[in-house]
């Protein structure tokens, strides 16, 4: 049968195309300027702010007003004497905006880096979306600061710690740090952010959870990301493994259960060292999106960032990793139980459910790195 020209189909097709173009235009308008790839853009509509103890509000013309022995404006408030049990508010801005960089340093004793806790509260939620020991948040497990650079972190052995993941907010953001040590210590920080960013209401807010099992349970996979019932995107994780047996328990697979997976996952890796982008064991090799920053004594720290290769879900997700080793005697896989921790990073909209309870300071600081 010969089919004639259908004007109705043409109109419907044109309408659909116009609708898609409108949606694309709206989506484009909602995006903030690409300040990284287009550094030459001057009229971005963004307002730059930088917060520190020299200007904790970031207000215009309010920086450097404190006095030292050299006079006003001469390094009068570079740090804060951080007392035991004290919570210090790092920022409290109204949105929309984006925290784009955070630098911090404290005396780099391992107990400090596991005892100080950083928390972030987005859009006025009462519970934190970020709750993590300071060292792990900045990419250093076991309380051991290493000198390295990745796509997310850059750190120096002297204790300078940076994170570069953007932290968008629409209405409000609040970040705090709490000192759960028994010592008063100097705390330094600088936070760089922009205001007036154009974010949709359901923009992903950065979430970070810290977990530790010391030891893990044989045949029960360690959860990198406990079940989240919201749409989201997994960014990656910093894993700390302490293996007193020195068997390098690095054969376990990463499994990503998403959007209805129950018994078996959609995404399944091939081994722990494989997941960190290495092979045939874990060696101290840091790269942009993957690697290992610490492989000394019984301690291993490795990471993986899913920035060019996103892991996203629409309804729910849970991510686990197995604890296995390869026996050179039997030439077979064996289940193990070791000390595992993780700081896992992902984005999801708000409102979001509370994080699992943070391990207490005693559990966090047991069996740390010792020089």
VOGU-3710 file (C-alpha; in Angstrom, 3 decimals, decimal comma):
1> xxxxxxxxxx> 0,000/0,000/0,000  1,309/3,432/-0,854  1,388/5,779/2,108  0,693/9,448/1,529  2,252/12,469/3,196  1,009/12,764/6,802  0,786/16,374/7,956  -0,230/15,322/11,468  2,943/13,279/11,910  5,028/16,203/10,690
11> xxxxxxxxxx> 3,397/18,575/13,173  3,863/16,125/16,024  7,505/15,573/15,061  8,145/19,321/14,858  6,460/19,863/18,220  8,539/17,106/19,811  11,737/18,572/18,363  10,817/22,040/19,613  10,053/20,639/23,047  13,421/18,898/23,211
21> xxxxxxxxxx> 15,181/22,085/22,155  13,345/24,024/24,861  14,274/21,422/27,472  17,903/21,565/26,336  17,872/25,357/26,508  16,426/25,297/30,022  18,974/22,697/31,135  21,784/24,773/29,653  20,530/27,916/31,365  20,463/26,097/34,699
31> xxxxxxxxxx> 24,128/25,157/34,502  26,800/27,292/36,112  29,546/28,657/33,853  32,375/26,222/33,211  35,049/28,145/35,076  37,625/25,368/34,591  37,431/24,839/30,839  36,561/28,456/30,046  38,847/30,530/32,293  38,575/33,489/29,928
41> xxxxxxxxxx> 34,889/34,094/30,783  34,681/37,307/32,788  30,955/38,055/33,030  29,954/34,779/34,668  27,432/36,233/37,107  29,285/34,508/39,929  30,504/36,198/43,093  33,817/34,977/44,511  34,265/34,498/48,235  36,999/32,933/50,367
51> xxxxxxxxxx> 36,575/32,085/54,039  39,216/31,658/56,717  39,672/32,743/60,305  40,834/36,065/58,856  37,352/36,500/57,325  35,025/33,742/58,579  31,900/35,276/56,993  33,528/36,045/53,646  31,861/39,466/53,720  33,255/42,153/51,375
61> xxxxxxxxxx> 36,039/44,219/52,876  36,104/42,275/56,146  39,287/40,246/55,722  42,505/40,785/57,665  41,027/43,043/60,339  42,587/41,194/63,290  45,861/42,389/64,804  49,088/40,589/65,635  52,163/41,950/67,390  52,976/43,517/64,027
71> xxxxxxxxxx> 49,724/45,461/63,922  46,257/45,274/62,336  46,090/43,207/59,190  49,475/41,574/59,827  48,550/37,892/60,240  46,320/38,479/63,239  43,985/35,465/62,904  45,627/32,881/60,686  44,557/29,959/62,888  42,212/29,007/65,702
81> xxxxxxxxxx> 43,184/27,295/68,968  40,986/24,231/68,566  39,975/22,989/72,019  38,926/19,446/73,031  35,213/18,933/72,464  34,859/22,161/70,486  32,865/22,455/67,258  33,989/25,184/64,880  31,739/26,440/62,100  33,670/26,801/58,850
91> xxxxxxxxxx> 30,884/28,360/56,768  27,209/29,277/56,912  26,322/30,921/53,567  22,933/31,336/51,948  22,647/30,058/48,404  22,674/29,433/45,664  26,372/28,726/45,571  29,152/26,184/45,232  32,017/25,349/47,548  34,824/24,731/45,068
101> xxxxxxxxxx> 37,923/24,089/47,181  38,775/23,430/50,818  42,259/23,431/52,330  42,917/22,461/55,929  45,761/21,483/58,183  46,185/20,393/61,800  49,148/18,757/63,538  49,417/15,537/61,556  49,451/12,947/64,344  47,307/9,973/63,236
111> xxxxxxxxxx> 45,030/10,290/66,260  44,187/13,873/65,243  43,230/12,930/61,701  40,866/10,180/62,882  39,471/12,064/65,911  38,528/15,355/64,217  35,235/15,035/62,353  34,051/17,197/59,459  30,300/17,545/58,849  28,251/19,269/56,152
121> xxxxxxxxxx> 24,564/20,179/56,344  22,804/21,083/53,094  19,619/23,141/52,713  18,865/23,298/56,420  18,674/19,552/57,036  19,143/18,681/60,697  21,323/15,650/59,982  24,670/15,882/58,168  25,166/14,707/54,600  28,923/14,581/55,174
131> xxxxxxxxxx> 30,242/12,999/58,386  33,807/11,776/58,183  37,133/11,866/60,041  39,255/14,693/58,693  42,108/12,564/57,360  39,880/10,140/55,445  37,799/13,005/54,032  40,997/14,414/52,541  42,066/11,050/51,112  44,336/9,724/53,865
141> xxxxxxxxxx> 43,335/6,504/55,630  44,919/5,155/58,845  45,740/8,724/59,976  48,785/8,687/57,698  49,123/11,771/55,470  50,873/11,012/52,200  52,144/13,367/49,517  50,115/12,785/46,358  47,678/14,274/43,859  44,514/12,809/42,342
151> xxxxxxxxxx> 41,517/14,245/40,520  39,864/14,877/43,899  42,644/15,469/46,443  46,107/16,953/46,700  48,084/16,491/49,900  51,599/17,067/51,184  53,528/14,944/53,643  53,783/18,020/55,884  50,002/17,952/56,376  48,540/20,337/53,797
161> xxxxxxxxxx> 45,263/18,733/52,654  43,062/19,855/49,749  39,786/18,657/48,241  38,500/19,900/44,873  35,102/18,216/44,470  32,426/20,906/43,937  29,802/21,105/46,683  26,700/22,854/45,298  23,852/24,173/47,420  20,632/25,985/46,559
171> xxxxxxxxxx> 19,431/27,627/49,768  22,006/27,096/52,498  25,218/25,315/53,437  26,906/24,732/56,783  30,234/22,975/57,399  31,692/22,263/60,826  34,648/20,461/62,377  34,624/18,914/65,855  37,682/18,146/67,959  37,236/14,765/69,666
181> xxxxxxxxxx> 40,844/14,598/70,869  42,059/15,534/74,345  44,433/18,207/73,053  44,196/21,845/72,039  45,786/22,345/68,642  46,072/24,982/65,918  43,461/24,663/63,165  44,010/26,345/59,789  41,585/26,420/56,851  40,658/28,296/53,716
191> xxxxxxxxxx> 37,444/27,669/51,762  36,884/29,038/48,257  33,331/29,321/46,970  31,116/31,111/44,480  27,649/32,558/44,999  24,791/33,103/42,536  25,412/29,767/40,775  22,417/28,589/38,732  21,561/25,194/40,218  18,329/23,250/39,692
201> xxxxxxxxxx> 16,514/22,375/42,900  17,411/18,680/42,520  21,129/19,250/41,957  23,225/16,579/43,628  24,664/17,578/47,010  27,920/15,977/48,046  27,526/13,161/50,558  30,370/11,361/52,356  30,103/8,421/54,732  32,872/6,841/56,814
211> xxxxxxxxxx> 32,707/3,166/57,694  35,064/0,821/59,510  34,982/-2,849/60,458  37,938/-4,004/62,538  37,871/-6,853/61,713  35,451/-7,670/58,916  33,409/-10,882/58,978  34,334/-13,696/56,640  31,920/-14,141/53,713  30,080/-10,908/54,585
221> xxxxxxxxxx> 31,061/-8,225/52,105  32,155/-4,841/53,460  29,754/-2,045/52,492  31,387/0,901/50,785  27,981/2,530/50,307  25,069/1,391/52,483  21,687/1,364/50,744  20,592/4,802/49,489  17,000/5,227/48,293  17,290/8,248/46,053
231> xxxxxxxxxx> 18,674/8,951/42,613  22,389/9,569/42,719  25,866/9,268/41,322  28,756/7,425/42,957  31,977/9,449/42,746  34,361/7,040/44,419  35,995/5,934/47,630  39,166/6,027/49,715  39,761/2,580/51,212  42,034/1,771/54,116
241> xxxxxxxxxx> 43,062/-1,849/54,672  45,219/-3,104/57,534  46,379/-6,669/57,033  48,484/-7,989/59,960  48,872/-11,326/58,151  50,537/-9,501/55,228  48,637/-11,729/52,823  47,436/-8,772/50,746  43,713/-9,460/50,837  43,174/-7,797/47,482
251> xxxxxxxxxx> 41,202/-10,355/45,474  37,680/-9,321/46,491  35,315/-7,928/43,872  33,461/-4,601/44,040  29,725/-5,046/43,442  27,237/-2,276/42,634  23,602/-3,178/43,313  21,271/-0,630/41,722  17,630/-0,033/40,847  16,150/-3,358/41,930
261> xxxxxxxxxx> 19,204/-5,625/42,167  18,802/-8,069/45,061  20,903/-11,213/44,868  23,301/-10,243/42,087  24,637/-6,806/41,097  24,521/-4,975/37,798  28,184/-3,944/38,042  30,777/-6,475/39,211  34,545/-5,975/39,292  37,355/-8,510/39,126
271> xxxxxxxxxx> 39,399/-7,810/42,269  40,414/-5,178/44,800  43,728/-4,282/43,217  41,987/-4,291/39,827  39,363/-1,832/41,086  42,114/0,576/42,135  43,518/0,354/38,595  46,525/-1,774/39,579  47,224/-5,464/38,962  48,933/-8,492/40,526
281> xxxxxxxxxx> 48,897/-6,949/43,990  48,862/-3,463/45,505  51,869/-1,195/45,126  52,315/2,464/46,017  51,324/4,186/42,742  48,972/7,221/42,792  47,320/8,367/39,555  44,617/10,849/38,547  41,549/8,630/38,884  42,935/5,574/40,672
291> xxxxxxxxxx> 45,841/4,265/42,651  47,453/3,504/45,976  49,035/6,134/48,216  50,234/3,868/51,024  51,581/0,320/50,854  53,913/0,041/53,825  54,135/-2,355/56,776  50,607/-3,750/57,202  48,848/-0,653/55,862  47,307/0,039/52,456
301> xxxxxxxxxx> 45,375/3,061/51,202  43,902/3,024/47,724  41,239/4,991/45,851  39,121/5,085/42,715  37,296/8,111/41,221  34,446/7,623/38,743  34,540/11,036/37,082  34,953/10,200/33,363  33,188/6,835/33,884  30,097/7,616/35,984
311> xxxxxxxxxx> 28,168/5,098/38,073  24,654/6,560/38,309  21,302/5,197/39,428  17,681/6,361/39,341  16,086/4,892/42,489  18,511/3,132/44,815  22,030/1,771/45,145  24,277/-0,223/47,450  28,000/-0,903/46,887  30,098/-3,625/48,536
321> xxxxxxxxxx> 33,587/-5,115/48,342  34,656/-8,654/49,230  37,569/-9,676/51,479  39,551/-12,401/49,738  43,151/-13,440/49,192  45,025/-15,852/46,942  46,887/-18,640/48,682  50,251/-19,403/47,035  50,258/-22,793/48,795  46,870/-24,085/47,689
331> xxxxxxxxxx> 46,638/-21,833/44,617  43,043/-21,166/45,590  40,988/-18,178/46,693  40,413/-17,853/50,437  38,039/-15,730/52,494  39,727/-13,364/54,961  38,865/-10,986/57,772  40,907/-7,823/58,157  40,640/-4,187/59,245  38,797/-2,235/56,519
341> xxxxxxxxxx> 37,664/1,382/56,395  36,318/3,659/53,707  35,350/7,249/53,018  32,816/7,026/50,192  31,741/10,045/48,129  28,546/10,425/46,108  25,970/13,008/45,028  22,232/12,849/45,642  19,492/15,497/45,957  17,984/16,758/49,165
351> xxxxxxxxxx> 16,024/15,916/51,154  18,183/12,877/51,787  18,076/10,173/54,435  20,466/10,259/57,431  23,823/8,539/57,148  24,577/5,406/59,174  25,974/6,168/62,646  29,615/7,270/62,704  31,889/4,879/64,654  32,892/6,417/67,973
361> xxxxxxxxxx> 36,332/7,900/68,493  37,665/4,783/70,217  36,660/2,571/67,288  38,011/5,087/64,749  41,409/5,491/66,389  42,256/1,867/67,237  45,195/0,330/65,380  46,287/3,433/63,493  49,554/4,042/61,694  52,622/4,327/63,934
371> x> 55,928/5,785/62,775
//
